[in-house]
Amino acid sequence: MFTLLVMTMVIVFLIIFGSLFSLALKASWGIVKIAFSLLALPLVLIGMVMSGFALLLLPGLLILVLLLIFGLVL
């Protein structure tokens, strides 16, 4: 009789706290998505823009450095 009561209590415990656990997982996933979209995504986009500018400016900087070097040598 005691084991039947304990098993019933365990099943009720798992039903109640299992649903709460799934709700907590859904809420934390929502918080992670919001934090990623507000914090990480802009940093990634800024990094992509800066690397694009670096790729555009690198040939011009190399030409400028070469002109300065050869201008000082000559």
Order of alpha helices (4+ residues) and beta strands (2+ residues): alpha-alpha
